Amino acid sequence: MYNRKIEDRIRAAFDLNKVVVLLGARRVGKTTLVKKIINDSPNSRYINCELLENSELLQTTSSEKLFSFIGSYKYVVFDEAQSIPNIGNVLKIIHDTFPDIKIIATGSSELSLKQESGEPLTGRSRFFTMTPFSFSELVENEDLLFASSKLDNILRFGTYPDVYNKHEEYAIEELDNIASNYLYKDVLQFERLKKPEILYNLLKLLAFQIGSEVSLNELSNKLNVHVNTVKRYIELLESSFVIFGLSALSNNPKNEIGKNKKYYFYDCGIRNSIIRNFNPLTFRNDIGHLWENYFISEMHKKNYNSGKLVNSYFWRNYQKKEIDYIEEYGGELKLFECKYSPSRKVKIPTDFKNNYTDYEFNVVSTDNYWKFLE
């Protein structure tokens, strides 16, 4: 069992008497982590909210009925809590009526769980996001040399706990299983989508466009659906932690792209499964985009694990000069240009230098990427 960076922050939230809400895609290790936390206490209970008998018993706001169900435990876990209608009020009642009980609620759909729990838990909760293994977690549990030696495999198969460091055939089978049976489960179940094939085709289009700006109108035409449907499906995929978007940084609208977004996958293995390409890196023509996806997703993981709130962007002008990734924090900009090959020479675009100050520029290659991810 690998130690997860987010564990210490979760334990600290208990000291503040907060309901812990742990979000993240299915199969990233949420259940394993919460069971580890409560196993340290003999007086704990784990509740799988997807089981029908538990779901029916928890659809009540009676404090007496809730107490008869959860008992006088110190820790109670509500796993996949978005399965319970009105879960926010249920957790609020337990928190307010039984303040000695430490509550953890997990969910694989940010949109569903926040809609259900957001307002009732205002001031009572702390939200955390869990991802597949981050590079810093691999280094902490192994060492830098071993984790770095696995980089090619990570770019091909990703870092889902059940996939990382496994044999190639098993990794591919497991990724296909996750992508087909788990990845879209919440979207399909809670949004009652009538045409799931549109969702899959949308993901496939996005997978081929990582590192490029995405036109919603173009996606709409290719999928033969209304542009609002495309927007909605992308929102659902983001809320289920399959993809995330980057907006463009712009303070000079006449010469800088400002409207379009780029989309990346939280895990390279999932992306490769969707496009059915697990080929070794030497036989691929998308290694540059794959490297960009990997580094930017790792920066997101790093910020999630540390609780650091940053603004994330890309930059591009109409002359097609660009910067892959930018973080804004404390009034300063950190720029990252992703180049898989260490020999590639990169310069800051002149238009960027003319319009921005207080920035730090970094070229990220296989020679130095680990310095930014620890």
C-alpha positions as CSV (number, residue, x, y, z in Angstrom):
1,M,0.0,0.0,0.0
2,Y,1.5,3.3,-1.1
3,N,1.3,6.3,1.2
4,R,-0.8,9.1,-0.3
5,K,0.2,12.7,0.1
6,I,-3.4,13.8,0.9
7,E,-3.7,11.7,4.0
8,D,-2.1,14.1,6.4
9,R,-4.4,16.9,5.2
10,I,-7.4,14.7,5.8
11,R,-6.4,13.9,9.3
12,A,-5.8,17.6,10.0
13,A,-9.4,18.3,8.9
14,F,-10.7,15.9,11.6
15,D,-8.9,18.0,14.2
16,L,-11.0,21.0,13.0
17,N,-14.2,18.9,13.5
18,K,-15.0,19.1,9.7
19,V,-16.8,16.6,7.5
20,V,-14.2,15.3,5.1
21,V,-15.4,15.1,1.5
22,L,-13.0,13.1,-0.7
23,L,-13.5,13.5,-4.4
24,G,-11.8,11.7,-7.3
25,A,-12.4,9.4,-10.2
26,R,-13.3,5.8,-9.6
27,R,-10.4,3.4,-9.0
28,V,-7.9,6.0,-7.9
29,G,-7.7,4.6,-4.4
30,K,-10.2,6.6,-2.4
31,T,-11.7,3.5,-0.7
32,T,-8.2,2.1,0.1
33,L,-7.2,5.4,1.7
34,V,-10.3,5.9,3.9
35,K,-10.2,2.3,5.1
36,K,-6.5,2.8,6.0
37,I,-7.5,5.9,8.0
38,I,-10.4,4.3,9.9
39,N,-8.5,1.0,10.5
40,D,-6.3,3.0,12.8
41,S,-9.4,3.2,15.1
42,P,-11.2,0.0,16.2
43,N,-14.4,2.0,16.7
44,S,-15.2,2.7,13.0
45,R,-17.7,1.8,10.4
46,Y,-17.5,1.7,6.6
47,I,-20.7,2.1,4.6
48,N,-20.9,1.4,0.8
49,C,-23.6,3.8,-0.3
50,E,-24.1,2.0,-3.6
51,L,-25.5,-1.0,-1.9
52,L,-29.3,-0.8,-2.1
53,E,-29.9,-1.7,1.5
54,N,-27.6,1.1,2.7
55,S,-29.0,3.6,0.3
56,E,-32.6,3.0,1.4
57,L,-31.7,3.2,5.1
58,L,-29.9,6.5,4.7
59,Q,-32.7,8.2,2.9
60,T,-34.0,9.8,6.1
61,T,-33.4,13.0,8.1
62,S,-34.5,11.5,11.4
63,S,-31.7,11.8,13.9
64,E,-33.0,8.8,15.8
65,K,-33.1,6.6,12.7
66,L,-29.7,7.7,11.6
67,F,-28.2,7.0,15.0
68,S,-29.8,3.5,15.0
69,F,-28.1,2.9,11.7
70,I,-24.6,4.3,12.3
71,G,-24.3,3.6,16.0
72,S,-21.9,5.3,18.4
73,Y,-18.8,5.0,16.1
74,K,-15.8,7.4,16.2
75,Y,-15.3,7.2,12.4
76,V,-18.0,6.6,9.8
77,V,-17.2,6.4,6.1
78,F,-19.9,7.0,3.4
79,D,-18.3,5.6,0.3
80,E,-19.7,6.9,-3.1
81,A,-22.0,9.1,-1.1
82,Q,-23.5,10.7,-4.2
83,S,-25.6,7.6,-4.5
84,I,-27.7,8.9,-1.6
85,P,-30.4,11.4,-2.4
86,N,-30.2,14.5,-0.1
87,I,-26.9,13.3,1.3
88,G,-26.0,16.9,2.3
89,N,-28.8,17.1,4.8
90,V,-28.0,13.6,6.1
91,L,-24.4,14.5,6.8
92,K,-25.4,17.9,8.3
93,I,-27.7,16.2,10.8
94,I,-25.1,13.6,11.8
95,H,-22.4,16.3,12.2
96,D,-24.6,18.6,14.2
97,T,-26.3,16.0,16.3
98,F,-23.4,13.7,17.0
99,P,-20.3,16.0,17.0
100,D,-18.0,13.3,18.3
101,I,-18.4,11.2,15.1
102,K,-15.7,11.9,12.4
103,I,-17.3,11.7,9.0
104,I,-15.7,10.9,5.6
105,A,-17.8,11.0,2.5
106,T,-16.3,10.0,-0.8
107,G,-17.6,10.6,-4.3
108,S,-16.5,10.1,-7.9
109,S,-18.7,12.8,-9.3
110,E,-17.9,16.3,-8.1
111,L,-21.0,17.8,-9.7
112,S,-23.4,15.3,-8.2
113,L,-21.9,15.3,-4.7
114,K,-21.4,19.0,-4.5
115,Q,-24.9,19.6,-5.6
116,E,-26.2,17.2,-3.0
117,S,-23.9,18.3,-0.1
118,G,-22.7,21.8,-0.9
119,E,-25.1,24.2,0.8
120,P,-26.1,22.0,3.9
121,L,-22.4,21.5,4.7
122,T,-21.3,25.1,4.3
123,G,-18.8,25.8,7.0
124,R,-18.9,22.2,8.2
125,S,-16.8,20.5,5.5
126,R,-13.4,20.3,3.8
127,F,-13.2,19.1,0.2
128,F,-10.2,17.2,-1.1
129,T,-9.4,15.8,-4.5
130,M,-7.6,12.5,-5.1
131,T,-6.0,11.5,-8.3
132,P,-4.1,8.5,-9.7
133,F,-0.6,8.3,-8.2
134,S,1.4,11.5,-8.6
135,F,5.1,11.4,-9.4
136,S,6.0,12.7,-6.0
137,E,4.0,9.9,-4.3
138,L,6.0,7.4,-6.4
139,V,9.2,9.0,-5.4
140,E,8.2,9.0,-1.7
141,N,7.2,5.3,-1.7
142,E,10.1,4.1,-3.9
143,D,12.9,6.5,-4.8
144,L,13.7,9.0,-7.5
145,L,15.8,6.7,-9.5
146,F,13.2,3.9,-9.6
147,A,10.3,6.2,-10.3
148,S,12.2,7.9,-13.1
149,S,13.1,4.5,-14.7
150,K,9.4,3.9,-15.1
151,L,8.7,7.1,-17.0
152,D,8.2,5.4,-20.4
153,N,5.7,3.0,-18.9
154,I,3.9,5.8,-17.1
155,L,3.5,7.7,-20.4
156,R,2.0,4.6,-22.0
157,F,-0.1,3.1,-19.1
158,G,-0.5,5.9,-16.5
159,T,-0.5,5.6,-12.7
160,Y,-3.8,4.2,-11.7
161,P,-3.0,2.1,-8.5
162,D,-4.2,-1.2,-10.1
163,V,-2.2,-0.5,-13.3
164,Y,1.1,1.1,-12.2
165,N,4.1,-1.2,-12.3
166,K,2.1,-4.1,-13.6
167,H,2.9,-6.4,-16.6
168,E,2.0,-4.8,-20.0
169,E,-0.8,-7.2,-20.9
170,Y,-2.4,-6.9,-17.4
171,A,-2.1,-3.1,-17.5
172,I,-3.9,-2.8,-20.9
173,E,-6.7,-5.1,-19.8
174,E,-7.2,-3.2,-16.6
175,L,-7.2,0.2,-18.3
176,D,-9.7,-1.0,-20.8
177,N,-11.8,-2.3,-17.9
178,I,-11.6,1.1,-16.1
179,A,-12.4,3.0,-19.3
180,S,-15.3,0.9,-20.3
181,N,-16.9,-0.1,-17.0
182,Y,-16.0,2.7,-14.4
183,L,-15.0,5.9,-16.1
184,Y,-18.4,7.0,-17.3
185,K,-20.5,5.3,-14.7
186,D,-21.5,8.4,-12.8
187,V,-22.2,10.4,-15.9
188,L,-24.4,7.7,-17.4
189,Q,-26.2,6.9,-14.1
190,F,-26.8,10.3,-12.6
191,E,-27.4,12.2,-15.9
192,R,-29.5,9.5,-17.5
193,L,-27.7,10.0,-20.9
194,K,-29.7,8.5,-23.7
195,K,-26.7,8.2,-26.1
196,P,-23.6,7.1,-24.3
197,E,-21.8,6.6,-27.7
198,I,-21.7,10.4,-28.1
199,L,-19.9,10.7,-24.8
200,Y,-17.3,8.1,-25.9
201,N,-16.8,9.7,-29.3
202,L,-16.4,13.1,-27.7
203,L,-13.7,11.7,-25.5
204,K,-12.0,10.2,-28.5
205,L,-11.9,13.5,-30.3
206,L,-10.5,15.2,-27.2
207,A,-7.9,12.5,-26.8
208,F,-6.6,13.2,-30.3
209,Q,-6.5,17.0,-29.5
210,I,-4.5,17.2,-26.3
211,G,-2.1,20.1,-26.6
212,S,-4.4,21.9,-29.1
213,E,-7.2,24.4,-28.7
214,V,-10.6,22.9,-28.8
215,S,-13.5,24.4,-30.8
216,L,-16.8,23.4,-29.4
217,N,-18.5,24.2,-32.7
218,E,-16.1,21.9,-34.5
219,L,-16.8,19.1,-32.0
220,S,-20.6,19.8,-32.4
221,N,-20.3,19.4,-36.2
222,K,-18.3,16.2,-36.0
223,L,-20.6,14.6,-33.4
224,N,-23.7,15.9,-35.1
225,V,-25.2,17.3,-31.8
226,H,-26.0,20.7,-30.5
227,V,-23.1,22.8,-29.2
228,N,-24.8,23.0,-25.8
229,T,-24.8,19.2,-25.6
230,V,-21.0,19.2,-26.2
231,K,-20.6,21.8,-23.4
232,R,-22.7,19.8,-21.0
233,Y,-20.9,16.5,-21.7
234,I,-17.5,18.2,-21.3
235,E,-18.7,19.6,-18.0
236,L,-19.8,16.1,-16.9
237,L,-16.4,14.6,-17.9
238,E,-14.6,17.3,-15.9
239,S,-16.8,16.8,-12.9
240,S,-16.0,13.1,-13.0
241,F,-12.3,13.8,-13.1
242,V,-11.7,12.3,-16.5
243,I,-10.4,15.5,-18.1
244,F,-9.6,19.0,-17.1
245,G,-9.5,22.2,-19.0
246,L,-7.0,25.1,-19.4
247,S,-8.2,28.6,-20.3
248,A,-6.0,31.1,-22.3
249,L,-4.1,33.8,-20.5
250,S,-4.8,37.1,-22.2
251,N,-4.4,40.8,-21.5
252,N,-4.0,41.9,-25.1
253,P,-7.2,40.7,-26.9
254,K,-6.1,42.1,-30.2
255,N,-3.3,39.7,-30.6
256,E,-3.8,36.9,-28.0
257,I,-6.1,33.9,-28.1
258,G,-8.6,34.4,-25.3
259,K,-11.7,32.2,-25.8
260,N,-10.8,28.7,-26.6
261,K,-9.7,26.1,-24.1
262,K,-7.4,23.1,-24.1
263,Y,-8.3,19.8,-22.5
264,Y,-6.1,17.2,-20.9
265,F,-6.6,13.8,-19.3
266,Y,-5.8,13.2,-15.6
267,D,-4.1,9.9,-16.7
268,C,-2.1,9.2,-19.8
269,G,-3.1,5.5,-19.6
270,I,-6.8,6.3,-19.9
271,R,-6.1,8.6,-22.8
272,N,-4.2,5.9,-24.6
273,S,-6.9,3.4,-23.9
274,I,-9.5,5.6,-25.5
275,I,-7.5,6.0,-28.7
276,R,-6.3,2.3,-28.6
277,N,-2.7,3.2,-28.8
278,F,-0.3,1.6,-26.2
279,N,2.7,1.5,-28.6
280,P,6.2,2.0,-27.3
281,L,7.3,5.7,-27.4
282,T,9.8,5.1,-30.2
283,F,6.9,4.1,-32.5
284,R,4.6,7.0,-31.7
285,N,4.0,10.3,-33.5
286,D,2.2,11.9,-30.5
287,I,5.0,11.8,-27.9
288,G,5.2,15.7,-27.7
289,H,1.5,16.0,-26.9
290,L,1.7,13.0,-24.5
291,W,4.6,14.6,-22.7
292,E,2.7,17.8,-22.4
293,N,-0.4,16.0,-21.0
294,Y,1.8,14.2,-18.5
295,F,3.6,17.2,-17.1
296,I,0.5,19.4,-16.9
297,S,-1.6,16.7,-15.2
298,E,1.3,16.1,-12.7
299,M,1.3,19.8,-11.9
300,H,-2.4,19.6,-11.2
301,K,-1.9,16.5,-8.9
302,K,0.9,18.3,-7.1
303,N,-1.4,21.3,-6.4
304,Y,-4.3,19.1,-5.3
305,N,-2.1,17.1,-2.9
306,S,-0.6,20.3,-1.3
307,G,-3.9,22.2,-1.2
308,K,-2.2,25.1,-3.2
309,L,-4.7,27.1,-5.1
310,V,-3.3,28.5,-8.3
311,N,-4.7,29.9,-11.6
312,S,-3.6,27.7,-14.5
313,Y,-3.5,28.8,-18.2
314,F,-1.9,28.4,-21.5
315,W,-0.8,31.3,-23.8
316,R,-1.0,31.7,-27.5
317,N,-1.1,34.6,-30.0
318,Y,-2.6,34.8,-33.5
319,Q,0.9,34.2,-35.0
320,K,0.8,30.7,-33.3
321,K,3.5,31.4,-30.8
322,E,2.6,29.7,-27.6
323,I,3.5,28.7,-24.0
324,D,2.2,25.3,-22.9
325,Y,1.5,25.9,-19.2
326,I,1.4,28.9,-16.9
327,E,0.7,29.1,-13.2
328,E,-0.3,32.3,-11.5
329,Y,0.3,32.5,-7.8
330,G,0.9,35.5,-5.5
331,G,1.0,37.9,-8.4
332,E,3.8,36.1,-10.2
333,L,3.7,33.9,-13.3
334,K,5.6,30.6,-13.8
335,L,5.9,29.5,-17.4
336,F,6.5,26.0,-18.6
337,E,7.3,24.9,-22.1
338,C,7.2,21.1,-22.4
339,K,9.8,19.4,-24.7
340,Y,10.2,15.7,-24.4
341,S,13.7,15.9,-25.9
342,P,16.3,17.7,-23.7
343,S,18.1,19.0,-26.9
344,R,15.2,21.1,-28.0
345,K,16.0,24.9,-27.8
346,V,13.1,27.2,-26.7
347,K,12.8,30.9,-26.5
348,I,10.1,33.0,-24.8
349,P,7.9,34.5,-27.5
350,T,8.6,38.2,-28.1
351,D,5.0,39.2,-27.8
352,F,4.8,37.6,-24.4
353,K,7.9,39.5,-23.1
354,N,6.4,42.7,-24.4
355,N,3.1,42.3,-22.5
356,Y,4.0,40.6,-19.2
357,T,6.5,41.1,-16.4
358,D,7.3,39.2,-13.2
359,Y,7.6,35.7,-14.7
360,E,9.9,32.7,-14.5
361,F,10.4,30.7,-17.6
362,N,11.2,26.9,-17.5
363,V,11.7,24.4,-20.3
364,V,10.6,20.9,-19.0
365,S,12.2,17.9,-20.5
366,T,13.0,14.3,-19.5
367,D,16.2,15.6,-18.0
368,N,14.7,18.0,-15.4
369,Y,10.9,17.3,-15.0
370,W,11.3,15.8,-11.6
371,K,12.6,19.1,-10.1
372,F,9.2,20.6,-10.7
373,L,7.1,17.7,-9.4
374,E,8.6,16.8,-6.1
